[in-house]
Amino acid sequence: MLDHTGFVVTDLARARRFYDAIAKPLGLATIDSGPNSFLLGRGPGQLPYLWIGTLRPSYWIDGSRAGINQMHVAFIAPSREAVEEFHRVALANGGRDYGKPGPRKGASDYYGAFALDPDGNNIEACYRGK
């Protein structure tokens, strides 16, 4: 359904450490896309992807800046263990806890965890049981 989405960060190196860490348990990779940005996705040229960079997008309205509008991105995890690993490495790499791994009320077979990235974006990993 998605082609891509993205958001601006204040410190590219700090963001890269965080997203490099959470990519592995989710079966994703970070891909260089220039000196001011990188992509998070399945691999080079594959859709969908998440663009993360320090450039000011041309479509931003006046007054926009990194972190002013919190973004929420939920990644599919291959297992409950991957959700737990995502949360652990997120916190170990500059993220803040925003919801420990566990089932979510009202969502059958849903197991998720939330972390705020270094700029306050809400990043989730979720596993929908089989």
C-alpha positions as CSV (number, residue, x, y, z in Angstrom):
1,M,0.0,0.0,0.0
2,L,2.8,2.5,0.8
3,D,5.5,3.5,-1.6
4,H,7.6,5.5,0.9
5,T,7.4,7.9,3.7
6,G,10.0,9.8,5.6
7,F,10.9,12.4,8.2
8,V,13.6,14.8,9.1
9,V,16.0,14.3,12.0
10,T,18.3,16.7,13.8
11,D,21.4,14.5,14.0
12,L,22.0,12.1,11.1
13,A,24.7,10.0,12.8
14,R,22.6,9.6,16.0
15,A,19.6,8.6,13.9
16,R,21.7,6.2,11.8
17,R,22.9,4.4,15.0
18,F,19.3,4.0,16.2
19,Y,17.9,2.8,12.8
20,D,20.9,0.5,12.1
21,A,20.2,-1.2,15.5
22,I,16.5,-1.7,15.0
23,A,16.8,-2.8,11.4
24,K,18.4,-6.2,12.1
25,P,15.6,-7.8,14.3
26,L,13.0,-6.6,11.8
27,G,14.8,-8.1,8.8
28,L,15.4,-4.7,7.3
29,A,18.5,-2.8,6.3
30,T,19.7,0.8,6.2
31,I,20.9,2.0,2.8
32,D,23.0,5.1,2.0
33,S,21.2,7.6,-0.2
34,G,23.5,10.6,0.1
35,P,25.5,12.6,2.6
36,N,22.3,14.0,4.2
37,S,20.0,11.0,4.3
38,F,19.6,7.2,4.4
39,L,16.8,4.8,3.7
40,L,15.4,2.0,5.8
41,G,13.8,-0.8,4.0
42,R,14.1,-4.4,2.7
43,G,17.1,-3.5,0.4
44,P,18.3,-1.3,-2.4
45,G,15.6,-0.4,-4.8
46,Q,12.8,-2.2,-2.9
47,L,9.6,-0.6,-1.9
48,P,8.3,0.5,0.5
49,Y,11.0,2.5,2.3
50,L,11.4,5.1,5.0
51,W,13.6,8.1,4.1
52,I,15.4,9.6,7.0
53,G,17.5,12.7,6.6
54,T,18.5,16.2,7.7
55,L,17.4,18.1,4.5
56,R,14.3,20.4,4.7
57,P,11.7,18.9,2.4
58,S,10.3,21.2,-0.3
59,Y,6.7,20.2,0.7
60,W,7.1,21.4,4.4
61,I,5.0,24.4,5.4
62,D,6.6,27.4,7.0
63,G,7.5,26.7,10.7
64,S,8.1,23.0,10.3
65,R,11.2,21.5,11.9
66,A,12.4,18.0,13.0
67,G,10.4,16.6,15.8
68,I,7.6,19.2,15.7
69,N,5.0,16.7,14.4
70,Q,5.6,13.3,15.9
71,M,5.6,10.6,13.3
72,H,4.4,7.0,14.0
73,V,5.7,4.1,12.0
74,A,4.9,0.5,12.7
75,F,7.2,-2.2,11.3
76,I,6.1,-5.8,10.9
77,A,8.2,-8.1,13.0
78,P,8.6,-11.8,12.2
79,S,8.1,-13.0,15.8
80,R,7.4,-12.0,19.4
81,E,11.2,-12.4,20.0
82,A,11.9,-9.9,17.2
83,V,9.6,-7.4,18.9
84,E,11.5,-7.9,22.1
85,E,14.9,-7.5,20.4
86,F,13.7,-4.4,18.6
87,H,12.7,-2.8,21.9
88,R,16.0,-3.8,23.6
89,V,18.2,-2.5,20.8
90,A,16.1,0.7,20.4
91,L,16.7,1.6,24.1
92,A,20.4,0.6,23.9
93,N,20.9,3.0,20.9
94,G,19.4,6.3,22.0
95,G,15.6,5.4,22.0
96,R,13.2,5.9,24.9
97,D,10.7,3.4,26.1
98,Y,7.1,4.2,24.9
99,G,5.5,0.8,25.5
100,K,7.2,-2.4,26.6
101,P,6.8,-5.5,24.5
102,G,3.5,-7.3,25.1
103,P,0.0,-8.0,23.9
104,R,-2.2,-5.0,23.2
105,K,-5.8,-4.9,24.6
106,G,-8.5,-5.2,22.0
107,A,-6.1,-6.5,19.3
108,S,-6.4,-10.2,18.9
109,D,-3.0,-12.0,18.5
110,Y,-1.2,-8.6,18.4
111,Y,2.2,-8.3,20.2
112,G,3.9,-5.0,20.0
113,A,6.5,-2.6,21.5
114,F,7.0,1.2,21.1
115,A,10.2,3.3,21.3
116,L,10.7,7.0,20.7
117,D,13.6,7.6,18.4
118,P,16.2,10.3,19.3
119,D,13.9,13.0,17.8
120,G,10.8,11.8,19.5
121,N,9.2,9.9,16.6
122,N,7.1,6.9,17.7
123,I,8.6,3.7,16.3
124,E,6.7,0.5,16.8
125,A,7.4,-3.2,16.0
126,C,4.4,-5.5,15.9
127,Y,3.8,-9.2,15.4
128,R,0.3,-10.4,14.5
129,G,0.2,-14.1,15.5
130,K,-0.6,-16.8,13.0
